[in-house]
Amino acid sequence: MKIKLETLPHQNEALKAIEENFYGLDTLNSDPNAAYIYANPLVKYRYQEKANIDIKMETGTGKTYVYTRMMYELHQKYGLFKFVIAVPSPSIKEGTRSFITSDYAKQHFSEFYENTRIQLNVINAGDFNGQSGRRNFPAQLSEFVESTRQNVNQIEVLLINAGMLHSKSMHRDDYDQTLLGGETSPIKAIAATKPIIIIDEPHRFSRGKKFYNDIEEMKPQLIVRFGATFSEIITGRGHNKAKRTDYYRGKPQFNLNAVDSFNQGLVKGIDIDYPDMPEDQANNLYRVKKLKPKELTLTKDNKDYFLSVGESLADIDKGFSGNVTYDGGLDHKLSSGLSLSKDMKLIPGTFSESYQDEIISEALDRHFTAEQDNFMRPNTAVNVPRIKTLSLFFIDSISSFRGDNQTKGWLAKNFEKMLTQKLMKLIKKYELTIDDREKEYYEFLRATLQSLKSEHQDVYAGYFSEDRGNSDDDIQAEVDDILKNKEKLLSFKDHKGKWITRRFLFSKWTLREGWDNPNVFVIAKLRTSGSEISKIQEVGRGLRLPVDETGHRLSQDEWPSRLSFLIGYDEQNFAEKLVGEINTDSPIKLNQDELTEDMIKLIVKVKQQANPQFNENQLLDDLDEHNVITRSNQFKQYVDIDGKKMSGYDALCYLYPELEQQTKVTKGKIRDKNSKDTTKIKLRKQNWQQLKDLWLQLAKRQMIKFDPSVNQDAETVARNVFSDNDNKIFVLQRPQIIHQEITTNAAVSSVRETQSDYNTEYLTMNYGEFLKILASKTDLSVNLINNLMIRAITRLGNNTNYINEKTLANLISTFNSRFNERIKTSYSYESLDFAASTSIYNAEKQEFVNYVPANSLGVYQADSTSDQAYLYDRPPLRYDSADPELTILKRSYSPKISVFGKLPKQAIKIPRFDNGTTTPDFIFKIDHGNKPIYLVIETKAKNMRLGDEEIHIIQQKYFDHLKESGVYYQMATSAQEVHDLINKLENGELN
């Protein structure tokens, strides 16, 4: 399996923001060293704060992708070729290194930037250790500093963590060699290259602190910061004292905050659970009263308990099991790794093995619930790719997982026992199945159990800081799978067809940052971490959207995904805290007393997406008309809206729900155990029955039948692609090398540099494999491809070195994009003889389902009056956009509309010619004599996004073949447009 990177819309927006806020090169400078071949070209406003850029992106939305692509863009457009990436920790450094050097990332970026590569130079602790007593520079530092502009196809990137950057090795100047013919200090040598610096996690590089000072010592021309969190600074004094977020230009140049990330479905939703506890145990809690480096004071029922360093908490209460002691120090840690703080509450019962077993058992239940759904993919197309399900367990002690002398710790033994029981139960469930996909899952379960019982099991694995450099082969295999073999973890079978059963991962806190895997669906914390930041980081390990077994990333529309996050009873308010933290990441502060300028601008900005003519005056006039605000924009105390009494602020939110949609995480995105029963919407079956005749047709599976001319079109496109008129498709794969010699003349050292190709053979592919992959990825015949390749290679002087992976990728991407553009209207739909279930309809029983997930109708909700024609029980209404969706739902319709409502995602599943499916937004049944009319609506904003018109064409073509059944399809951008359409259909003005 190969992960397929895809540039998502929000990532394109971030890149666009960087381009718009980068001032370009300073071509009018008078600097005599402007052409210095070891340094970047000079940037406008270099070394000035107004040139720096801040990109705010929430965890899991792809900031590493964005800054990697940014480097390619700045190199391609401006010739900038030296970048330093500064990260806060070694684990984040490893995650960044893993991404940039991965084959899938290289393949992806080569499609946009041919013949350009990143030379990643990573500085690690120990790299400065000399072998012969001499103090030498690491080779990777020399490579970065002394590479030149003349190698136009190479981007030099130095990756370093904060601790390494601050180390004595980077600042000393007594090395036994020089860089650039004279520099003896690494930090000064880097500064001489006039680098562009990327800061990952800027809150860990606060201005005025030591790590940021190290950044400034490298004298960056430009700094671009990427992160979900930025530091706060205090400005002013006395009454004028204020706290604000530290952005270079006062605000981020791109802001994808936590609210938007959850509400737009860019990350998984979250379910938070914890095992209950008997009331007597829950009330048996100790409060941290006082903390000293060598003494801990706990209090309970007005009695104080004292612990010195090394003493066990079990001496106070036997409920504190696991031999947890006070380690003290400035961090006031327990031996479990928990950092204590004043007034923290400790519940002894959560420390017991039996309670941790409860968390493990519930985590396994959550895992197998998700795994069965992800493997079977119910209510989707036949043979849709499976999704591998992973679970991550955070534990407090390596000894509980790995015992002495290569034995298993108590936690590993208990885990194996529980896992075995649950596997056997599932195997029994599926052993008599006749469904092909269920048979596969049965075999997967059996392979898992077989491996679990073997001497060298590969079902679960652990990674701890103590594992680095471990010589045990089994442990090293586990570590490699977790850290390096992401694609293997996401795959079901290896190249020999053997099941890959590893999917349960254990760590102390080592994996809480810098590591991620998109298919983590369960995270279980067996002990509180104590730190609010750590909690968010741990959730972040499972926020990324999953990929299927083909490497395709699945949006929430394609496959709704949620993370199950299990915690202890002592963190039962975690969901509330998490929601609060997300909401504080709002782009503006809401004021419930006064309509502020920021609130006005936000409402206008969102409304203009659907109605570009909407402005501030319209907003204020509407609020005046509804008596919501005073002349000074203060909210009135009581307002009557649609017969309901409410405050002025509540009236604003009622009339303009966009305000809170942009500033608060949507209900249901984060759920705790007390809120899960409200996530389904009940169908009004009597109303849906009125659509039964239509649905019998819609449920029939449709085959896309391409026009007879398509094969000829494919051949025509292929011939044009293979002709490679721009000489951009057929490329050679052989990097260049820069050779440098230091020569001394009259006591003056200089560097002489020559550029040449490697004296090795070109990188090529087996021709048979080349043809096989190309045929499978384009659906062209092997015979046609072979003939076109013969002509192409003949044209290229019979040079078979052009048969390589880069040429292959270029041919695939160019052909598919041109062919799809050509055939997007050259097909029709043909009904097959069997039906398929969808999110709304059970084809086997030929009946509508009872409930649908609320989020399948929309991520937002609003109160409404009841309407007997509506397809679901209401209130509340569910919708995705206030305008036009909510306005359509709230509008009153004539009695001729017998039923109407929003269609859930995947309710119809119209096949797309370019793979995948699509479903429109609304359906109306209009009584019209003896033959009803079904109006199907797809809603879009007036300024349509890329791909909206393509969806319109696909849906129009599909519903055109249902015109005889009374179906009328239209794309609409406003509620008024829908209303006008209904009037015309009722009056017989449209055919």
Helices and strands as residue ranges (DSSP letters): H 9-21, G 49-51, E 53-57, H 63-78, E 82-87, H 90-101, H 103-110, E 117-122, H 139-146, E 154-161, H 162-165, H 168-171, H 186-192, E 196-200, G 202-204, H 210-217, E 222-227, E 232-235, G 238-240, E 242-245, E 254-256, H 258-263, E 269-273, H 279-283, E 286-292, E 295-300, E 303-308, G 313-315, E 326-328, E 333-334, E 345-346, G 348-351, H 353-376, E 390-394, G 398-400, H 410-430, H 436-452, E 460-463, G 465-467, H 473-483, H 486-489, E 504-507, E 520-525, H 532-540, E 562-566, G 569-571, H 574-583, H 597-610, H 616-625, E 639-641, E 644-646, H 648-655, H 658-661, E 670-672, G 676-678, E 680-682, H 685-688, G 689-691, H 692-698, E 700-706, H 710-723, E 736-745, E 748-757, H 767-778, H 782-795, G 800-802, H 805-823, E 827-835, E 841-842, E 847-848, E 851-853, G 854-856, E 860-862, E 877-879, I 882-886, H 887-890, E 897-902, E 910-911, E 917-918, E 922-926, E 933-939, H 948-960, G 963-965, E 967-972, H 975-986
